[in-house]
Each structure stands twice: as C-alpha cells, then as structure tokens.
Amino acid sequence: MEGGAPSVAELLLQLFILVVAVQFMGWLFRRFGQPAVIGELVAGVLIGPSVFGWVHEGHTLEFIAEVGAVFLLFMVGLETRLKDVLAVGKEAFLVAVTGVILPFIGGYYFSVFSGHDQVASLFFGAALVATSVGITARVLQELGVLSRPYSRIILGAAVIDDVLGLIILAIVSGIAQTGAVETGAVVRLVVISTVFVGLAAAVVPLMRRLPLDRLPFQSSYGTAVVVALGMASLASAIGLAPIVGAFLGGMIMAEVAEEYKLNEPVHALEGFLAPIFFAYMGILLDLKALGDLDVIKAGLIVSGIAVLGKLVTFLPAITQGIKNALVVGVGMIPRGEVGLIVAAIGLTNRAIDETQFAVVIFMVVVTTLLAPLLLKPLILWAEGGRLPEEA
C-alpha cells in the first residue's frame, strides 16, 4: 500500500525474504568457520534499503525483532544460574564500572577536541557506554561456553552496564533539556533498578517450591513464555531495556529448566526469532551515511576509543587468568541498539548533529562486526584449542 502502512501480504513477504536471507547467510558463514550472527547482520544489510531494498524498517518488523532479542536473552538466562553469576559478582561489577567510565571519558573528550559543545560531548560519550550483550551472548551460545566463568562475568557485567548506561542517559538528557541535572529522576531510576534486580534474585530460590505443572497455564513451556514477556515488559515499564528483564526472567526459570525440560522448546522459539533481531540491525544500517571521508576518519578514531575502552575491562577479570580475562574484554566490545538510541535522542534534541550521529553509527557497525570475529579464535585459545561442542 503506497503512502500508508504495508498490508498483511506485504509484511508476510518481507518476513519471508528476511527469514530466508538470515537462514542462508547464517549457514554460509558457519560453513566458513565464522559465527552465524555476522551472516545474519550481513543478510540484513543486503536485503535492506542500503543494497537491494527488498525489506524496509517499520514498526511491525521492529517489534518482531525486539521480541527476538527478548527470547535470546531469556534463553541465555535459562542457561545461567544465579549462584554462578554471584560467584563472579565482584569481577562483573568492576568490569561494568570500568567499561562505562573509560568509553564515556574517551568519547566526551574526543567530541570536545573536535570543537563540539559540552552537551553534545556528553551525549557522544554516553553513546559509547552500553555494551550490546545480544551480540556476545549469541556467540557464547553458539560455541557452547555459556557455563564458563568468563561468560558469567560478561552477562553479569552487561546487566550492571545497562543500568549505569541508563543513569548516564537520564543525567545527560536532563542537562540537554533543562541545563541542570534532574537529581530526583536519577535517584528514582537507581532505586527502581536496584529493587527490580533484587526482587528477581529473591524469587530464584523460591522457584523449586513452585509446581509449574499445577499453574493455570497449558504447559510449563507456556509458563516460561509468560515469565519472559512479563519480565521484559516490566523492565521496559520502569525504564530499563526489555532484554535485562528477559535475562533475569531466564535466570529465575533456570532453577527448574531441567526438571520441566524447558530448554529445547524455548531454544526452538529463540532460534527462529533471534536472527530476525540481528538482521533488523543490518536493515537499519545506512551505508550512504558512512561514505563521507570525514565520517570515516572520525569513525575509525571513535571505534578505537570504543574498543580500547571496553578491552581494558580484562583487568578486573584478571583473577580468572589472562586468557579468560581477554575473552571478557573482547566480549564487552559490541555496541548496538542502546548506543543508537542515545545518539538518536541527542539528534532529536538537537544536541548532536547528523555528522556525529553518522560517526556513532560507524562505531556501532565496527564494534558489532569486530567482536564476533575476534571472540571465536580467542575462546578457542582460552579453551586449549577445543570447544565444548567439539568435545
């Protein structure tokens, strides 16, 4: 339907093209020994507006993609026990804090030295803060190493990282809109986030006493889906990313996942939806915006700042050994939807200009593609040349 919302037939055709593309490209990249997630991202670029233009961004596909991210992180949480995360809690906290402070400072001063004002520089620094855990989680899942301590550190740090990133965004947005920090809004976000995570952790030990098969749902799998969507929507309602709620929901259900055989049906749902999320990120990529020479130069510098700012997070994880610590550092590198959202808010508020926005997009693309390429050989090295899936 020209000039209006796409029809059901058009949406189904676009979804069909998208699914075919991600399945084929994921298979192709695996055949060449690369993580499927890179193929899924490339598939989105190819079928999106930047190349063939067969699939376009829209609210419906965006929603499906977001649900894909929710079930990816729910599945990751389902394979992660709270006690295992708490065992590396100190390292995860230090990794998160280090990975927030350094990229923010680097981004801020790069923007200042490039001639931008303080508000623009604050937004620019904030865009470099949050790790896109979906990218790393998918690689860890593919390689069968979610149970490793370095994976738990990355996942635990990503939750803390997200909360800290949102607090920084609240502060920066308040400065942009009012010229001052809205202390009340920041305190409220900190309290709500702490309570939300704390309550989720408190529910975990109670799960074994809850007979899922006696609840008024058709199946235990249905209960798991309810928990995933419920926790994701609750997190979104209080200002957190939905994937944080989904991950915590997965950890809650992890206590009974084996007893009720939840992993296989949830994995089937996630295996269909998650690739759509990564392909949609590729669809959003505007290759034209990355073609300007000034954008490329600035983008390379900022990408370097973004990579180094997260790579140094291996230092707090050094207690796990140098190999595992380096996996943590590389695993924290990818930026994604959060960085784009921060930059988009800055652009909407006219705090940053279109060139700065393009530089952020460039950085997101570089870090998103770089991390999966580095993670597999690094994990192979850390695992002594043999992955669990090959054992």
C-alpha positions in Angstrom: 0.0 0.0 0.0 1.7 3.1 -1.2 1.8 6.1 1.2 0.4 4.0 4.0 1.1 1.1 6.3 2.1 -2.1 4.5 -0.6 -4.8 4.0 -0.5 -8.2 5.7 0.6 -9.7 2.4 3.5 -7.2 2.1 4.6 -7.8 5.6 4.5 -11.6 5.2 6.6 -11.3 2.0 9.1 -9.1 3.8 9.3 -11.5 6.7 9.7 -14.5 4.3 12.6 -12.7 2.5 14.2 -11.8 5.8 14.0 -15.4 7.2 15.3 -16.9 4.0 18.2 -14.4 4.0 19.2 -14.9 7.6 19.0 -18.7 7.4 21.1 -18.9 4.3 23.7 -16.3 5.4 24.0 -17.8 8.9 24.6 -21.2 7.3 27.1 -19.8 4.8 29.2 -18.0 7.5 29.2 -21.1 9.6 30.5 -23.1 6.7 33.5 -20.7 6.6 34.0 -21.1 10.3 32.5 -17.7 11.3 29.8 -17.0 13.9 26.3 -17.1 12.3 25.5 -13.8 13.8 27.8 -12.0 11.4 26.0 -13.6 8.5 22.6 -12.5 10.0 23.8 -8.9 10.2 25.2 -9.0 6.6 21.8 -10.5 5.5 20.0 -7.5 6.9 22.4 -5.1 5.1 21.9 -6.9 1.8 18.1 -7.1 1.8 17.7 -3.7 3.4 17.4 -0.2 1.8 21.2 0.2 1.5 21.6 -2.6 -1.1 18.6 -4.4 -2.7 15.8 -2.6 -0.8 13.6 -5.7 -0.5 12.9 -5.2 3.2 12.4 -1.8 4.9 12.3 -0.8 8.6 8.8 -0.5 10.1 7.0 -0.8 13.4 5.9 -4.4 12.9 9.3 -5.8 11.9 10.9 -3.7 14.7 8.6 -5.3 17.2 9.3 -8.8 16.0 13.0 -8.1 16.1 12.6 -6.8 19.7 10.8 -10.0 20.7 13.7 -11.9 19.1 16.1 -10.1 21.4 13.9 -10.8 24.4 13.9 -14.5 23.8 17.6 -14.6 23.0 18.4 -13.1 26.4 15.7 -15.2 28.1 17.4 -18.3 26.6 20.8 -17.1 27.8 19.3 -16.5 31.3 17.8 -20.0 31.2 21.3 -21.4 30.9 22.7 -19.2 33.6 22.3 -20.0 37.3 22.1 -17.0 39.7 24.6 -18.7 42.1 27.1 -18.9 39.2 26.7 -15.2 38.5 27.1 -14.3 42.2 30.3 -16.3 42.3 31.9 -13.8 39.9 29.8 -10.8 41.1 32.8 -8.7 42.2 34.6 -9.1 38.9 31.3 -8.4 37.0 30.7 -5.2 38.9 34.3 -3.9 38.4 34.2 -4.9 34.7 30.9 -3.0 34.2 32.1 0.2 36.0 35.4 0.2 34.2 33.7 -0.4 30.9 31.3 2.6 31.5 33.8 5.2 32.8 36.6 4.8 30.2 34.5 4.9 27.0 32.4 7.8 28.4 35.5 9.9 29.1 37.1 9.0 25.8 34.0 9.9 23.8 33.5 13.1 25.7 37.0 14.5 25.2 37.1 13.4 21.6 34.0 15.4 20.9 35.3 18.4 22.9 38.6 18.4 21.0 36.6 18.1 17.8 35.0 21.5 18.5 31.6 20.5 19.9 30.0 22.0 23.0 29.6 20.3 26.4 26.1 19.0 25.9 26.9 17.4 22.5 30.1 15.9 24.0 28.1 14.4 26.9 25.7 12.7 24.5 28.6 11.5 22.4 30.3 10.0 25.5 27.0 8.4 26.6 26.6 6.7 23.2 29.8 4.8 23.7 28.9 3.4 27.1 26.5 0.5 26.8 27.5 -3.0 25.7 25.2 -4.8 23.3 25.1 -8.1 25.1 22.9 -9.7 22.5 25.8 -10.0 20.0 28.2 -11.6 22.5 25.6 -13.8 24.1 24.8 -15.3 20.7 28.4 -16.1 20.0 28.9 -17.6 23.5 25.7 -19.7 23.0 26.8 -20.9 19.6 30.2 -22.0 21.0 28.6 -23.8 24.0 30.5 -21.8 26.6 27.7 -20.1 28.5 28.6 -22.0 31.6 32.2 -20.7 31.7 33.2 -18.1 34.4 34.1 -15.6 31.7 30.6 -15.8 30.2 29.0 -15.3 33.6 31.2 -12.2 34.1 30.2 -10.8 30.7 26.5 -11.4 31.3 26.5 -10.1 34.9 28.5 -7.0 33.8 26.1 -6.4 30.9 23.1 -6.1 33.3 25.0 -3.6 35.6 26.4 -1.9 32.4 22.8 -1.3 31.1 21.6 0.2 34.4 24.7 2.5 34.6 24.2 3.5 30.9 20.5 4.4 31.6 21.5 6.5 34.6 24.1 8.4 32.5 21.4 8.9 29.7 19.0 10.3 32.3 21.6 12.7 33.6 22.7 13.8 30.1 19.1 14.2 28.8 18.2 16.3 31.9 21.2 18.6 31.2 20.1 18.9 27.5 16.5 19.8 28.3 16.8 21.9 31.4 20.5 22.8 31.7 20.8 21.0 35.0 20.9 17.5 36.4 17.4 16.2 37.5 18.6 14.6 40.7 15.1 13.2 41.5 14.9 11.3 38.2 18.3 9.8 38.6 17.7 8.7 42.2 14.4 7.2 41.2 15.9 5.2 38.4 18.7 3.9 40.7 16.2 2.8 43.4 13.8 1.2 40.9 16.6 -0.6 39.1 18.1 -1.9 42.3 14.7 -3.1 43.6 13.8 -4.8 40.3 17.1 -6.8 40.2 16.9 -7.5 43.9 13.4 -8.9 43.7 14.3 -11.0 40.7 17.2 -12.5 42.7 14.9 -13.1 45.7 12.4 -15.1 43.7 15.1 -17.5 42.3 15.4 -19.7 45.5 11.6 -19.9 45.7 11.2 -21.4 42.2 11.9 -25.0 43.2 8.9 -24.9 45.6 6.5 -23.7 42.8 4.8 -26.6 41.0 4.7 -25.2 37.4 2.5 -28.1 36.2 -0.2 -27.0 38.6 -0.4 -23.4 37.4 -3.4 -22.3 35.3 -1.4 -22.5 32.0 -1.5 -25.1 29.3 2.1 -26.2 29.8 5.3 -25.4 31.7 6.6 -24.0 28.4 3.7 -21.6 28.3 4.6 -20.5 31.8 8.2 -19.8 30.7 6.9 -17.7 27.8 4.7 -15.7 30.2 7.7 -15.1 32.5 9.9 -14.0 29.6 7.4 -11.5 28.2 6.2 -10.4 31.7 9.7 -9.6 32.9 10.7 -7.9 29.7 7.6 -5.7 29.8 8.1 -4.9 33.4 11.7 -3.9 32.8 10.6 -1.7 29.9 7.9 -0.1 32.1 10.4 1.0 34.7 12.9 2.4 32.2 15.3 -0.5 31.7 16.0 -2.3 28.5 13.5 -5.2 28.0 16.4 -7.6 27.5 17.5 -7.0 31.0 14.1 -8.2 32.3 14.2 -11.1 29.9 17.7 -12.2 31.1 16.6 -12.0 34.8 13.4 -14.0 33.9 15.5 -16.6 32.3 17.7 -16.9 35.5 14.5 -17.3 37.6 13.3 -20.2 35.4 16.8 -21.7 35.2 16.2 -23.2 38.6 13.5 -25.5 37.2 14.5 -25.6 33.5 15.9 -29.1 33.6 13.1 -30.6 35.7 10.4 -29.3 33.3 12.5 -29.7 30.1 12.2 -26.0 29.1 15.5 -25.6 27.2 14.5 -27.3 24.0 11.2 -25.6 23.3 12.5 -22.2 24.3 15.6 -22.7 22.2 13.3 -23.5 19.2 11.4 -20.3 19.6 14.6 -18.2 20.2 16.3 -19.9 17.2 13.6 -18.6 14.9 13.2 -15.1 16.4 16.8 -14.0 17.4 18.2 -14.0 13.9 15.5 -11.6 12.9 16.8 -9.2 15.5 20.3 -9.2 14.1 19.1 -8.9 10.5 17.0 -5.9 11.5 20.1 -4.2 12.9 21.6 -4.7 9.4 18.5 -3.3 7.8 18.8 -0.1 9.8 22.3 0.5 8.6 22.6 3.4 6.1 25.7 2.7 4.1 25.4 6.2 2.5 25.8 7.8 5.9 29.1 6.0 6.3 30.6 7.1 2.9 31.8 10.6 3.9 35.6 10.7 4.3 35.3 12.9 7.5 32.8 10.4 9.0 35.2 7.5 8.2 38.2 9.3 9.8 36.3 10.2 12.9 34.5 6.9 13.0 37.8 5.0 13.0 39.2 7.1 15.9 35.9 6.7 17.9 35.8 3.0 17.1 39.3 2.8 18.5 38.3 4.6 21.7 35.2 2.4 22.0 37.2 -0.8 21.6 40.0 0.1 23.9 37.5 1.5 26.5 36.0 -1.9 26.8 39.0 -4.1 26.1 40.7 -2.8 29.3 37.9 -4.4 31.3 40.0 -7.5 31.1 42.0 -6.1 34.0 39.3 -6.5 36.7 38.7 -10.1 35.4 42.4 -11.0 35.5 41.7 -13.2 38.5 40.3 -15.7 36.0 43.6 -15.9 34.2 44.9 -13.8 31.3 43.1 -15.9 28.5 39.7 -15.8 30.2 40.1 -12.1 31.1 40.8 -11.2 27.4 37.6 -13.0 26.4 35.8 -10.8 28.9 37.4 -7.7 27.4 36.5 -8.6 23.8 33.1 -9.8 24.8 32.2 -6.3 26.2 33.2 -4.6 22.9 30.0 -4.6 20.9 27.7 -1.6 20.9 24.3 -1.8 19.4 20.8 -0.5 19.9 21.5 1.4 23.1 24.2 3.5 21.5 22.0 4.2 18.6 19.1 5.2 20.9 21.3 7.6 22.9 22.6 9.2 19.7 19.0 9.4 18.3 17.8 11.2 21.4 20.7 13.6 21.1 19.9 14.2 17.4 16.2 14.7 18.2 17.1 17.2 21.0 19.5 18.9 18.5 22.3 18.3 21.0 24.3 16.5 18.3 24.4 17.0 14.6 23.9 14.5 11.7 27.7 14.1 11.3 28.1 13.0 14.9 25.2 10.7 14.5 26.8 9.1 11.5 30.1 8.6 13.4 28.1 6.8 16.2 26.6 4.5 13.5 30.0 3.8 12.1 31.3 2.9 15.6 28.3 0.6 16.3 28.9 -1.2 13.0 32.6 -1.7 13.6 32.3 -2.9 17.1 29.3 -5.1 16.3 31.2 -6.9 13.5 34.7 -6.9 15.2 33.7 -8.7 18.4 32.3 -11.9 16.9 35.3 -12.2 14.6 37.7 -12.0 17.5 35.7 -14.0 20.0 35.8 -17.4 18.4 39.6 -17.7 18.0 40.1 -16.1 21.4 37.7 -18.6 23.1 39.3 -21.4 21.2 42.7 -20.3 22.6 41.2 -20.0 26.1 39.7 -23.5 25.8 43.0 -25.1 24.8 42.1 -25.4 21.2 38.9 -27.4 21.7 35.4 -26.1 22.2 32.8 -27.9 24.4 30.6 -28.5 21.4 33.5 -30.4 19.8 34.4 -32.5 22.8 
